[in-house]
Amino acid sequence: MSRNLASRLGPQQFVGGLFGLVAAIHFALWTSHAGNPLRTSLQRGEVAAVPSAVVSYLSIHPAYALLFVVGVAVVARATLE
């Protein structure tokens, strides 16, 4: 299966996808902790507080947000070539 996946994806697409996946997993793990502002807001139904919780994540973990953006850019560039 890995050989089939490697033949369908170029190396840049694979690396970009991996970057995006790592960032998405980190965000999911961050939201899973008890007392997390995003999780708490959603559990209480306070949708208006969600953007501030996301901004809190971005200010605490800017590298993961950048990693996700770079991953998307790498995949897009490799796909357009």
PDB file with SEQRES, HELIX, SHEET and CRYST1 records, atoms N, CA, C and O in Angstrom:
SEQRES   1 A   81  MET SER ARG ASN LEU ALA SER ARG LEU GLY PRO GLN GLN          
SEQRES   2 A   81  PHE VAL GLY GLY LEU PHE GLY LEU VAL ALA ALA ILE HIS          
SEQRES   3 A   81  PHE ALA LEU TRP THR SER HIS ALA GLY ASN PRO LEU ARG          
SEQRES   4 A   81  THR SER LEU GLN ARG GLY GLU VAL ALA ALA VAL PRO SER          
SEQRES   5 A   81  ALA VAL VAL SER TYR LEU SER ILE HIS PRO ALA TYR ALA          
SEQRES   6 A   81  LEU LEU PHE VAL VAL GLY VAL ALA VAL VAL ALA ARG ALA          
SEQRES   7 A   81  THR LEU GLU                                                  
HELIX    1 AA1 SER A    2  ARG A    8  1                                   7    
HELIX    2 AA2 PRO A   11  SER A   32  1                                  22    
HELIX    3 AA3 PRO A   37  ARG A   44  1                                   8    
HELIX    4 AA4 VAL A   47  ALA A   49  5                                   3    
HELIX    5 AA5 VAL A   50  ILE A   60  1                                  11    
HELIX    6 AA6 PRO A   62  LEU A   80  1                                  19    
CRYST1    1.000    1.000    1.000  90.00  90.00  90.00 P 1           1          
ATOM      1  N   MET A   1       0.821  -1.191   0.000  1.00  0.00           N  
ATOM      2  CA  MET A   1       0.000   0.000   0.000  1.00  0.00           C  
ATOM      3  C   MET A   1       0.867   1.257   0.000  1.00  0.00           C  
ATOM      4  O   MET A   1       0.549   2.225  -0.690  1.00  0.00           O  
ATOM      5  N   SER A   2       1.951   1.252   0.762  1.00  0.00           N  
ATOM      6  CA  SER A   2       2.805   2.437   0.799  1.00  0.00           C  
ATOM      7  C   SER A   2       3.451   2.685  -0.556  1.00  0.00           C  
ATOM      8  O   SER A   2       3.669   3.837  -0.932  1.00  0.00           O  
ATOM      9  N   ARG A   3       3.758   1.633  -1.291  1.00  0.00           N  
ATOM     10  CA  ARG A   3       4.322   1.800  -2.623  1.00  0.00           C  
ATOM     11  C   ARG A   3       3.287   2.414  -3.562  1.00  0.00           C  
ATOM     12  O   ARG A   3       3.620   3.261  -4.392  1.00  0.00           O  
ATOM     13  N   ASN A   4       2.052   1.994  -3.432  1.00  0.00           N  
ATOM     14  CA  ASN A   4       0.980   2.546  -4.252  1.00  0.00           C  
ATOM     15  C   ASN A   4       0.768   4.021  -3.927  1.00  0.00           C  
ATOM     16  O   ASN A   4       0.587   4.837  -4.831  1.00  0.00           O  
ATOM     17  N   LEU A   5       0.790   4.359  -2.657  1.00  0.00           N  
ATOM     18  CA  LEU A   5       0.631   5.752  -2.241  1.00  0.00           C  
ATOM     19  C   LEU A   5       1.798   6.590  -2.744  1.00  0.00           C  
ATOM     20  O   LEU A   5       1.606   7.708  -3.222  1.00  0.00           O  
ATOM     21  N   ALA A   6       2.999   6.052  -2.636  1.00  0.00           N  
ATOM     22  CA  ALA A   6       4.179   6.784  -3.097  1.00  0.00           C  
ATOM     23  C   ALA A   6       4.153   7.001  -4.600  1.00  0.00           C  
ATOM     24  O   ALA A   6       4.638   8.022  -5.089  1.00  0.00           O  
ATOM     25  N   SER A   7       3.595   6.056  -5.335  1.00  0.00           N  
ATOM     26  CA  SER A   7       3.546   6.224  -6.788  1.00  0.00           C  
ATOM     27  C   SER A   7       2.487   7.249  -7.200  1.00  0.00           C  
ATOM     28  O   SER A   7       2.614   7.879  -8.250  1.00  0.00           O  
ATOM     29  N   ARG A   8       1.469   7.417  -6.403  1.00  0.00           N  
ATOM     30  CA  ARG A   8       0.415   8.390  -6.724  1.00  0.00           C  
ATOM     31  C   ARG A   8       0.784   9.805  -6.303  1.00  0.00           C  
ATOM     32  O   ARG A   8       0.378  10.775  -6.944  1.00  0.00           O  
ATOM     33  N   LEU A   9       1.539   9.921  -5.245  1.00  0.00           N  
ATOM     34  CA  LEU A   9       1.923  11.241  -4.741  1.00  0.00           C  
ATOM     35  C   LEU A   9       3.384  11.506  -5.048  1.00  0.00           C  
ATOM     36  O   LEU A   9       4.227  10.614  -4.954  1.00  0.00           O  
ATOM     37  N   GLY A  10       3.666  12.725  -5.410  1.00  0.00           N  
ATOM     38  CA  GLY A  10       5.053  13.132  -5.557  1.00  0.00           C  
ATOM     39  C   GLY A  10       5.655  13.378  -4.192  1.00  0.00           C  
ATOM     40  O   GLY A  10       4.926  13.498  -3.208  1.00  0.00           O  
ATOM     41  N   PRO A  11       6.970  13.455  -4.113  1.00  0.00           N  
ATOM     42  CA  PRO A  11       7.601  13.673  -2.808  1.00  0.00           C  
ATOM     43  C   PRO A  11       7.186  14.990  -2.151  1.00  0.00           C  
ATOM     44  O   PRO A  11       7.040  15.055  -0.931  1.00  0.00           O  
ATOM     45  N   GLN A  12       6.996  16.035  -2.953  1.00  0.00           N  
ATOM     46  CA  GLN A  12       6.585  17.315  -2.370  1.00  0.00           C  
ATOM     47  C   GLN A  12       5.163  17.241  -1.832  1.00  0.00           C  
ATOM     48  O   GLN A  12       4.872  17.795  -0.772  1.00  0.00           O  
ATOM     49  N   GLN A  13       4.289  16.573  -2.541  1.00  0.00           N  
ATOM     50  CA  GLN A  13       2.912  16.426  -2.063  1.00  0.00           C  
ATOM     51  C   GLN A  13       2.877  15.615  -0.778  1.00  0.00           C  
ATOM     52  O   GLN A  13       2.117  15.927   0.138  1.00  0.00           O  
ATOM     53  N   PHE A  14       3.693  14.582  -0.709  1.00  0.00           N  
ATOM     54  CA  PHE A  14       3.736  13.747   0.489  1.00  0.00           C  
ATOM     55  C   PHE A  14       4.227  14.554   1.689  1.00  0.00           C  
ATOM     56  O   PHE A  14       3.636  14.492   2.767  1.00  0.00           O  
ATOM     57  N   VAL A  15       5.305  15.310   1.499  1.00  0.00           N  
ATOM     58  CA  VAL A  15       5.857  16.116   2.596  1.00  0.00           C  
ATOM     59  C   VAL A  15       4.866  17.198   3.020  1.00  0.00           C  
ATOM     60  O   VAL A  15       4.668  17.423   4.214  1.00  0.00           O  
ATOM     61  N   GLY A  16       4.245  17.866   2.054  1.00  0.00           N  
ATOM     62  CA  GLY A  16       3.253  18.889   2.379  1.00  0.00           C  
ATOM     63  C   GLY A  16       2.066  18.313   3.132  1.00  0.00           C  
ATOM     64  O   GLY A  16       1.576  18.911   4.090  1.00  0.00           O  
ATOM     65  N   GLY A  17       1.607  17.151   2.693  1.00  0.00           N  
ATOM     66  CA  GLY A  17       0.510  16.481   3.386  1.00  0.00           C  
ATOM     67  C   GLY A  17       0.896  16.076   4.795  1.00  0.00           C  
ATOM     68  O   GLY A  17       0.088  16.164   5.719  1.00  0.00           O  
ATOM     69  N   LEU A  18       2.131  15.632   4.956  1.00  0.00           N  
ATOM     70  CA  LEU A  18       2.625  15.257   6.277  1.00  0.00           C  
ATOM     71  C   LEU A  18       2.681  16.472   7.204  1.00  0.00           C  
ATOM     72  O   LEU A  18       2.319  16.375   8.376  1.00  0.00           O  
ATOM     73  N   PHE A  19       3.134  17.615   6.682  1.00  0.00           N  
ATOM     74  CA  PHE A  19       3.154  18.845   7.481  1.00  0.00           C  
ATOM     75  C   PHE A  19       1.746  19.197   7.952  1.00  0.00           C  
ATOM     76  O   PHE A  19       1.531  19.478   9.131  1.00  0.00           O  
ATOM     77  N   GLY A  20       0.797  19.181   7.032  1.00  0.00           N  
ATOM     78  CA  GLY A  20      -0.581  19.506   7.381  1.00  0.00           C  
ATOM     79  C   GLY A  20      -1.167  18.532   8.382  1.00  0.00           C  
ATOM     80  O   GLY A  20      -1.900  18.930   9.288  1.00  0.00           O  
ATOM     81  N   LEU A  21      -0.846  17.253   8.221  1.00  0.00           N  
ATOM     82  CA  LEU A  21      -1.353  16.230   9.132  1.00  0.00           C  
ATOM     83  C   LEU A  21      -0.803  16.417  10.541  1.00  0.00           C  
ATOM     84  O   LEU A  21      -1.545  16.314  11.518  1.00  0.00           O  
ATOM     85  N   VAL A  22       0.483  16.689  10.646  1.00  0.00           N  
ATOM     86  CA  VAL A  22       1.091  16.913  11.967  1.00  0.00           C  
ATOM     87  C   VAL A  22       0.433  18.108  12.661  1.00  0.00           C  
ATOM     88  O   VAL A  22       0.119  18.047  13.850  1.00  0.00           O  
ATOM     89  N   ALA A  23       0.228  19.187  11.917  1.00  0.00           N  
ATOM     90  CA  ALA A  23      -0.404  20.376  12.504  1.00  0.00           C  
ATOM     91  C   ALA A  23      -1.845  20.092  12.926  1.00  0.00           C  
ATOM     92  O   ALA A  23      -2.278  20.535  13.989  1.00  0.00           O  
ATOM     93  N   ALA A  24      -2.586  19.359  12.101  1.00  0.00           N  
ATOM     94  CA  ALA A  24      -3.978  19.035  12.432  1.00  0.00           C  
ATOM     95  C   ALA A  24      -4.058  18.123  13.653  1.00  0.00           C  
ATOM     96  O   ALA A  24      -4.940  18.289  14.496  1.00  0.00           O  
ATOM     97  N   ILE A  25      -3.144  17.164  13.753  1.00  0.00           N  
ATOM     98  CA  ILE A  25      -3.126  16.270  14.919  1.00  0.00           C  
ATOM     99  C   ILE A  25      -2.798  17.067  16.182  1.00  0.00           C  
ATOM    100  O   ILE A  25      -3.398  16.839  17.232  1.00  0.00           O  
ATOM    101  N   HIS A  26      -1.860  17.990  16.084  1.00  0.00           N  
ATOM    102  CA  HIS A  26      -1.524  18.810  17.254  1.00  0.00           C  
ATOM    103  C   HIS A  26      -2.726  19.629  17.710  1.00  0.00           C  
ATOM    104  O   HIS A  26      -2.996  19.727  18.907  1.00  0.00           O  
ATOM    105  N   PHE A  27      -3.450  20.219  16.755  1.00  0.00           N  
ATOM    106  CA  PHE A  27      -4.640  20.998  17.104  1.00  0.00           C  
ATOM    107  C   PHE A  27      -5.686  20.102  17.769  1.00  0.00           C  
ATOM    108  O   PHE A  27      -6.310  20.499  18.754  1.00  0.00           O  
ATOM    109  N   ALA A  28      -5.876  18.900  17.235  1.00  0.00           N  
ATOM    110  CA  ALA A  28      -6.851  17.972  17.819  1.00  0.00           C  
ATOM    111  C   ALA A  28      -6.447  17.573  19.233  1.00  0.00           C  
ATOM    112  O   ALA A  28      -7.295  17.501  20.123  1.00  0.00           O  
ATOM    113  N   LEU A  29      -5.171  17.315  19.444  1.00  0.00           N  
ATOM    114  CA  LEU A  29      -4.711  16.965  20.789  1.00  0.00           C  
ATOM    115  C   LEU A  29      -4.848  18.149  21.746  1.00  0.00           C  
ATOM    116  O   LEU A  29      -5.181  17.975  22.918  1.00  0.00           O  
ATOM    117  N   TRP A  30      -4.589  19.349  21.237  1.00  0.00           N  
ATOM    118  CA  TRP A  30      -4.729  20.548  22.071  1.00  0.00           C  
ATOM    119  C   TRP A  30      -6.175  20.727  22.514  1.00  0.00           C  
ATOM    120  O   TRP A  30      -6.432  21.088  23.662  1.00  0.00           O  
ATOM    121  N   THR A  31      -7.116  20.479  21.616  1.00  0.00           N  
ATOM    122  CA  THR A  31      -8.522  20.661  21.967  1.00  0.00           C  
ATOM    123  C   THR A  31      -9.048  19.553  22.873  1.00  0.00           C  
ATOM    124  O   THR A  31     -10.084  19.722  23.517  1.00  0.00           O  
ATOM    125  N   SER A  32      -8.346  18.421  22.930  1.00  0.00           N  
ATOM    126  CA  SER A  32      -8.857  17.301  23.721  1.00  0.00           C  
ATOM    127  C   SER A  32      -8.568  17.430  25.215  1.00  0.00           C  
ATOM    128  O   SER A  32      -9.150  16.696  26.014  1.00  0.00           O  
ATOM    129  N   HIS A  33      -7.694  18.334  25.606  1.00  0.00           N  
ATOM    130  CA  HIS A  33      -7.363  18.483  27.024  1.00  0.00           C  
ATOM    131  C   HIS A  33      -8.502  19.160  27.785  1.00  0.00           C  
ATOM    132  O   HIS A  33      -9.126  20.103  27.299  1.00  0.00           O  
ATOM    133  N   ALA A  34      -8.750  18.658  28.974  1.00  0.00           N  
ATOM    134  CA  ALA A  34      -9.783  19.251  29.829  1.00  0.00           C  
ATOM    135  C   ALA A  34      -9.370  20.675  30.199  1.00  0.00           C  
ATOM    136  O   ALA A  34      -8.196  20.948  30.450  1.00  0.00           O  
ATOM    137  N   GLY A  35     -10.331  21.558  30.227  1.00  0.00           N  
ATOM    138  CA  GLY A  35     -10.059  22.943  30.559  1.00  0.00           C  
ATOM    139  C   GLY A  35      -9.601  23.778  29.376  1.00  0.00           C  
ATOM    140  O   GLY A  35      -9.291  24.960  29.525  1.00  0.00           O  
ATOM    141  N   ASN A  36      -9.560  23.166  28.208  1.00  0.00           N  
ATOM    142  CA  ASN A  36      -9.177  23.894  27.002  1.00  0.00           C  
ATOM    143  C   ASN A  36     -10.253  24.923  26.691  1.00  0.00           C  
ATOM    144  O   ASN A  36     -11.438  24.591  26.735  1.00  0.00           O  
ATOM    145  N   PRO A  37      -9.878  26.172  26.376  1.00  0.00           N  
ATOM    146  CA  PRO A  37     -10.902  27.202  26.148  1.00  0.00           C  
ATOM    147  C   PRO A  37     -11.826  26.898  24.968  1.00  0.00           C  
ATOM    148  O   PRO A  37     -13.016  27.208  25.021  1.00  0.00           O  
ATOM    149  N   LEU A  38     -11.296  26.301  23.914  1.00  0.00           N  
ATOM    150  CA  LEU A  38     -12.141  25.967  22.765  1.00  0.00           C  
ATOM    151  C   LEU A  38     -13.130  24.868  23.131  1.00  0.00           C  
ATOM    152  O   LEU A  38     -14.320  24.962  22.830  1.00  0.00           O  
ATOM    153  N   ARG A  39     -12.632  23.843  23.774  1.00  0.00           N  
ATOM    154  CA  ARG A  39     -13.495  22.729  24.182  1.00  0.00           C  
ATOM    155  C   ARG A  39     -14.575  23.197  25.157  1.00  0.00           C  
ATOM    156  O   ARG A  39     -15.740  22.819  25.034  1.00  0.00           O  
ATOM    157  N   THR A  40     -14.181  24.014  26.116  1.00  0.00           N  
ATOM    158  CA  THR A  40     -15.129  24.525  27.104  1.00  0.00           C  
ATOM    159  C   THR A  40     -16.211  25.373  26.442  1.00  0.00           C  
ATOM    160  O   THR A  40     -17.390  25.254  26.773  1.00  0.00           O  
ATOM    161  N   SER A  41     -15.806  26.224  25.512  1.00  0.00           N  
ATOM    162  CA  SER A  41     -16.778  27.081  24.814  1.00  0.00           C  
ATOM    163  C   SER A  41     -17.781  26.252  24.029  1.00  0.00           C  
ATOM    164  O   SER A  41     -18.980  26.529  24.055  1.00  0.00           O  
ATOM    165  N   LEU A  42     -17.291  25.240  23.335  1.00  0.00           N  
ATOM    166  CA  LEU A  42     -18.192  24.403  22.540  1.00  0.00           C  
ATOM    167  C   LEU A  42     -19.118  23.567  23.421  1.00  0.00           C  
ATOM    168  O   LEU A  42     -20.287  23.377  23.086  1.00  0.00           O  
ATOM    169  N   GLN A  43     -18.604  23.070  24.537  1.00  0.00           N  
ATOM    170  CA  GLN A  43     -19.445  22.281  25.438  1.00  0.00           C  
ATOM    171  C   GLN A  43     -20.558  23.125  26.053  1.00  0.00           C  
ATOM    172  O   GLN A  43     -21.656  22.625  26.297  1.00  0.00           O  
ATOM    173  N   ARG A  44     -20.282  24.379  26.299  1.00  0.00           N  
ATOM    174  CA  ARG A  44     -21.291  25.269  26.879  1.00  0.00           C  
ATOM    175  C   ARG A  44     -22.206  25.870  25.824  1.00  0.00           C  
ATOM    176  O   ARG A  44     -23.197  26.518  26.159  1.00  0.00           O  
ATOM    177  N   GLY A  45     -21.886  25.661  24.559  1.00  0.00           N  
ATOM    178  CA  GLY A  45     -22.685  26.222  23.481  1.00  0.00           C  
ATOM    179  C   GLY A  45     -22.403  27.687  23.224  1.00  0.00           C  
ATOM    180  O   GLY A  45     -23.207  28.375  22.595  1.00  0.00           O  
ATOM    181  N   GLU A  46     -21.282  28.166  23.700  1.00  0.00           N  
ATOM    182  CA  GLU A  46     -20.900  29.566  23.520  1.00  0.00           C  
ATOM    183  C   GLU A  46     -20.102  29.716  22.223  1.00  0.00           C  
ATOM    184  O   GLU A  46     -18.876  29.815  22.242  1.00  0.00           O  
ATOM    185  N   VAL A  47     -20.804  29.730  21.120  1.00  0.00           N  
ATOM    186  CA  VAL A  47     -20.154  29.780  19.811  1.00  0.00           C  
ATOM    187  C   VAL A  47     -19.413  31.101  19.613  1.00  0.00           C  
ATOM    188  O   VAL A  47     -18.410  31.142  18.900  1.00  0.00           O  
ATOM    189  N   ALA A  48     -19.884  32.157  20.220  1.00  0.00           N  
ATOM    190  CA  ALA A  48     -19.234  33.465  20.075  1.00  0.00           C  
ATOM    191  C   ALA A  48     -17.836  33.477  20.693  1.00  0.00           C  
ATOM    192  O   ALA A  48     -17.009  34.310  20.321  1.00  0.00           O  
ATOM    193  N   ALA A  49     -17.562  32.575  21.622  1.00  0.00           N  
ATOM    194  CA  ALA A  49     -16.250  32.530  22.270  1.00  0.00           C  
ATOM    195  C   ALA A  49     -15.238  31.692  21.497  1.00  0.00           C  
ATOM    196  O   ALA A  49     -14.055  31.687  21.836  1.00  0.00           O  
ATOM    197  N   VAL A  50     -15.683  30.991  20.471  1.00  0.00           N  
ATOM    198  CA  VAL A  50     -14.793  30.112  19.708  1.00  0.00           C  
ATOM    199  C   VAL A  50     -13.674  30.887  19.006  1.00  0.00           C  
ATOM    200  O   VAL A  50     -12.518  30.471  19.090  1.00  0.00           O  
ATOM    201  N   PRO A  51     -13.968  31.997  18.318  1.00  0.00           N  
ATOM    202  CA  PRO A  51     -12.864  32.711  17.654  1.00  0.00           C  
ATOM    203  C   PRO A  51     -11.752  33.147  18.609  1.00  0.00           C  
ATOM    204  O   PRO A  51     -10.574  33.077  18.258  1.00  0.00           O  
ATOM    205  N   SER A  52     -12.113  33.592  19.799  1.00  0.00           N  
ATOM    206  CA  SER A  52     -11.070  34.000  20.745  1.00  0.00           C  
ATOM    207  C   SER A  52     -10.251  32.799  21.213  1.00  0.00           C  
ATOM    208  O   SER A  52      -9.058  32.931  21.483  1.00  0.00           O  
ATOM    209  N   ALA A  53     -10.880  31.635  21.309  1.00  0.00           N  
ATOM    210  CA  ALA A  53     -10.141  30.429  21.680  1.00  0.00           C  
ATOM    211  C   ALA A  53      -9.179  30.018  20.571  1.00  0.00           C  
ATOM    212  O   ALA A  53      -8.064  29.577  20.849  1.00  0.00           O  
ATOM    213  N   VAL A  54      -9.602  30.159  19.323  1.00  0.00           N  
ATOM    214  CA  VAL A  54      -8.723  29.832  18.194  1.00  0.00           C  
ATOM    215  C   VAL A  54      -7.558  30.823  18.142  1.00  0.00           C  
ATOM    216  O   VAL A  54      -6.422  30.428  17.880  1.00  0.00           O  
ATOM    217  N   VAL A  55      -7.829  32.093  18.387  1.00  0.00           N  
ATOM    218  CA  VAL A  55      -6.756  33.096  18.429  1.00  0.00           C  
ATOM    219  C   VAL A  55      -5.791  32.775  19.564  1.00  0.00           C  
ATOM    220  O   VAL A  55      -4.584  32.977  19.431  1.00  0.00           O  
ATOM    221  N   SER A  56      -6.315  32.279  20.670  1.00  0.00           N  
ATOM    222  CA  SER A  56      -5.464  31.862  21.782  1.00  0.00           C  
ATOM    223  C   SER A  56      -4.530  30.737  21.346  1.00  0.00           C  
ATOM    224  O   SER A  56      -3.343  30.752  21.671  1.00  0.00           O  
ATOM    225  N   TYR A  57      -5.063  29.765  20.612  1.00  0.00           N  
ATOM    226  CA  TYR A  57      -4.230  28.670  20.098  1.00  0.00           C  
ATOM    227  C   TYR A  57      -3.145  29.214  19.174  1.00  0.00           C  
ATOM    228  O   TYR A  57      -1.982  28.824  19.273  1.00  0.00           O  
ATOM    229  N   LEU A  58      -3.535  30.115  18.276  1.00  0.00           N  
ATOM    230  CA  LEU A  58      -2.578  30.660  17.314  1.00  0.00           C  
ATOM    231  C   LEU A  58      -1.477  31.467  17.992  1.00  0.00           C  
ATOM    232  O   LEU A  58      -0.341  31.487  17.519  1.00  0.00           O  
ATOM    233  N   SER A  59      -1.807  32.129  19.095  1.00  0.00           N  
ATOM    234  CA  SER A  59      -0.783  32.904  19.796  1.00  0.00           C  
ATOM    235  C   SER A  59       0.138  32.011  20.626  1.00  0.00           C  
ATOM    236  O   SER A  59       1.307  32.339  20.829  1.00  0.00           O  
ATOM    237  N   ILE A  60      -0.384  30.890  21.102  1.00  0.00           N  
ATOM    238  CA  ILE A  60       0.426  29.973  21.905  1.00  0.00           C  
ATOM    239  C   ILE A  60       1.272  29.060  21.014  1.00  0.00           C  
ATOM    240  O   ILE A  60       2.420  28.761  21.345  1.00  0.00           O  
ATOM    241  N   HIS A  61       0.713  28.620  19.896  1.00  0.00           N  
ATOM    242  CA  HIS A  61       1.375  27.658  19.012  1.00  0.00           C  
ATOM    243  C   HIS A  61       1.472  28.176  17.574  1.00  0.00           C  
ATOM    244  O   HIS A  61       0.902  27.563  16.671  1.00  0.00           O  
ATOM    245  N   PRO A  62       2.165  29.270  17.340  1.00  0.00           N  
ATOM    246  CA  PRO A  62       2.217  29.801  15.968  1.00  0.00           C  
ATOM    247  C   PRO A  62       2.963  28.890  14.999  1.00  0.00           C  
ATOM    248  O   PRO A  62       2.684  28.908  13.800  1.00  0.00           O  
ATOM    249  N   ALA A  63       3.895  28.103  15.493  1.00  0.00           N  
ATOM    250  CA  ALA A  63       4.668  27.234  14.600  1.00  0.00           C  
ATOM    251  C   ALA A  63       3.783  26.176  13.949  1.00  0.00           C  
ATOM    252  O   ALA A  63       3.989  25.835  12.784  1.00  0.00           O  
ATOM    253  N   TYR A  64       2.810  25.657  14.677  1.00  0.00           N  
ATOM    254  CA  TYR A  64       1.931  24.637  14.101  1.00  0.00           C  
ATOM    255  C   TYR A  64       0.982  25.239  13.075  1.00  0.00           C  
ATOM    256  O   TYR A  64       0.654  24.597  12.077  1.00  0.00           O  
ATOM    257  N   ALA A  65       0.544  26.457  13.315  1.00  0.00           N  
ATOM    258  CA  ALA A  65      -0.293  27.134  12.322  1.00  0.00           C  
ATOM    259  C   ALA A  65       0.513  27.394  11.056  1.00  0.00           C  
ATOM    260  O   ALA A  65       0.016  27.197   9.947  1.00  0.00           O  
ATOM    261  N   LEU A  66       1.749  27.833  11.220  1.00  0.00           N  
ATOM    262  CA  LEU A  66       2.623  28.060  10.072  1.00  0.00           C  
ATOM    263  C   LEU A  66       2.927  26.749   9.353  1.00  0.00           C  
ATOM    264  O   LEU A  66       2.975  26.713   8.123  1.00  0.00           O  
ATOM    265  N   LEU A  67       3.130  25.686  10.102  1.00  0.00           N  
ATOM    266  CA  LEU A  67       3.379  24.377   9.502  1.00  0.00           C  
ATOM    267  C   LEU A  67       2.206  23.944   8.633  1.00  0.00           C  
ATOM    268  O   LEU A  67       2.410  23.394   7.550  1.00  0.00           O  
ATOM    269  N   PHE A  68       0.987  24.185   9.091  1.00  0.00           N  
ATOM    270  CA  PHE A  68      -0.193  23.835   8.308  1.00  0.00           C  
ATOM    271  C   PHE A  68      -0.254  24.654   7.024  1.00  0.00           C  
ATOM    272  O   PHE A  68      -0.518  24.110   5.952  1.00  0.00           O  
ATOM    273  N   VAL A  69      -0.011  25.953   7.125  1.00  0.00           N  
ATOM    274  CA  VAL A  69      -0.053  26.826   5.946  1.00  0.00           C  
ATOM    275  C   VAL A  69       1.030  26.429   4.948  1.00  0.00           C  
ATOM    276  O   VAL A  69       0.778  26.389   3.744  1.00  0.00           O  
ATOM    277  N   VAL A  70       2.222  26.137   5.436  1.00  0.00           N  
ATOM    278  CA  VAL A  70       3.308  25.704   4.550  1.00  0.00           C  
ATOM    279  C   VAL A  70       2.954  24.378   3.889  1.00  0.00           C  
ATOM    280  O   VAL A  70       3.220  24.189   2.702  1.00  0.00           O  
ATOM    281  N   GLY A  71       2.362  23.467   4.636  1.00  0.00           N  
ATOM    282  CA  GLY A  71       1.952  22.187   4.061  1.00  0.00           C  
ATOM    283  C   GLY A  71       0.950  22.357   2.940  1.00  0.00           C  
ATOM    284  O   GLY A  71       1.068  21.715   1.896  1.00  0.00           O  
ATOM    285  N   VAL A  72      -0.029  23.211   3.142  1.00  0.00           N  
ATOM    286  CA  VAL A  72      -1.027  23.473   2.092  1.00  0.00           C  
ATOM    287  C   VAL A  72      -0.358  24.108   0.882  1.00  0.00           C  
ATOM    288  O   VAL A  72      -0.665  23.751  -0.256  1.00  0.00           O  
ATOM    289  N   ALA A  73       0.550  25.044   1.118  1.00  0.00           N  
ATOM    290  CA  ALA A  73       1.239  25.711   0.010  1.00  0.00           C  
ATOM    291  C   ALA A  73       2.108  24.736  -0.775  1.00  0.00           C  
ATOM    292  O   ALA A  73       2.159  24.801  -2.003  1.00  0.00           O  
ATOM    293  N   VAL A  74       2.787  23.839  -0.082  1.00  0.00           N  
ATOM    294  CA  VAL A  74       3.638  22.857  -0.763  1.00  0.00           C  
ATOM    295  C   VAL A  74       2.793  21.913  -1.604  1.00  0.00           C  
ATOM    296  O   VAL A  74       3.148  21.613  -2.744  1.00  0.00           O  
ATOM    297  N   VAL A  75       1.687  21.447  -1.058  1.00  0.00           N  
ATOM    298  CA  VAL A  75       0.802  20.555  -1.823  1.00  0.00           C  
ATOM    299  C   VAL A  75       0.228  21.285  -3.029  1.00  0.00           C  
ATOM    300  O   VAL A  75       0.185  20.727  -4.125  1.00  0.00           O  
ATOM    301  N   ALA A  76      -0.211  22.517  -2.842  1.00  0.00           N  
ATOM    302  CA  ALA A  76      -0.781  23.283  -3.955  1.00  0.00           C  
ATOM    303  C   ALA A  76       0.258  23.529  -5.044  1.00  0.00           C  
ATOM    304  O   ALA A  76      -0.038  23.392  -6.231  1.00  0.00           O  
ATOM    305  N   ARG A  77       1.451  23.883  -4.648  1.00  0.00           N  
ATOM    306  CA  ARG A  77       2.509  24.142  -5.634  1.00  0.00           C  
ATOM    307  C   ARG A  77       2.876  22.867  -6.383  1.00  0.00           C  
ATOM    308  O   ARG A  77       3.048  22.892  -7.601  1.00  0.00           O  
ATOM    309  N   ALA A  78       2.996  21.755  -5.666  1.00  0.00           N  
ATOM    310  CA  ALA A  78       3.349  20.493  -6.315  1.00  0.00           C  
ATOM    311  C   ALA A  78       2.237  20.016  -7.236  1.00  0.00           C  
ATOM    312  O   ALA A  78       2.510  19.399  -8.266  1.00  0.00           O  
ATOM    313  N   THR A  79       1.001  20.291  -6.883  1.00  0.00           N  
ATOM    314  CA  THR A  79      -0.133  19.875  -7.704  1.00  0.00           C  
ATOM    315  C   THR A  79      -0.214  20.700  -8.984  1.00  0.00           C  
ATOM    316  O   THR A  79      -0.585  20.177 -10.035  1.00  0.00           O  
ATOM    317  N   LEU A  80       0.126  21.971  -8.906  1.00  0.00           N  
ATOM    318  CA  LEU A  80       0.034  22.853 -10.065  1.00  0.00           C  
ATOM    319  C   LEU A  80       1.201  22.692 -11.036  1.00  0.00           C  
ATOM    320  O   LEU A  80       1.129  23.152 -12.176  1.00  0.00           O  
ATOM    321  N   GLU A  81       2.268  22.046 -10.594  1.00  0.00           N  
ATOM    322  CA  GLU A  81       3.426  21.861 -11.478  1.00  0.00           C  
ATOM    323  C   GLU A  81       3.183  20.788 -12.497  1.00  0.00           C  
ATOM    324  O   GLU A  81       4.056  20.506 -13.318  1.00  0.00           O  
TER     325      GLU A  81                                                      
END                                                                             
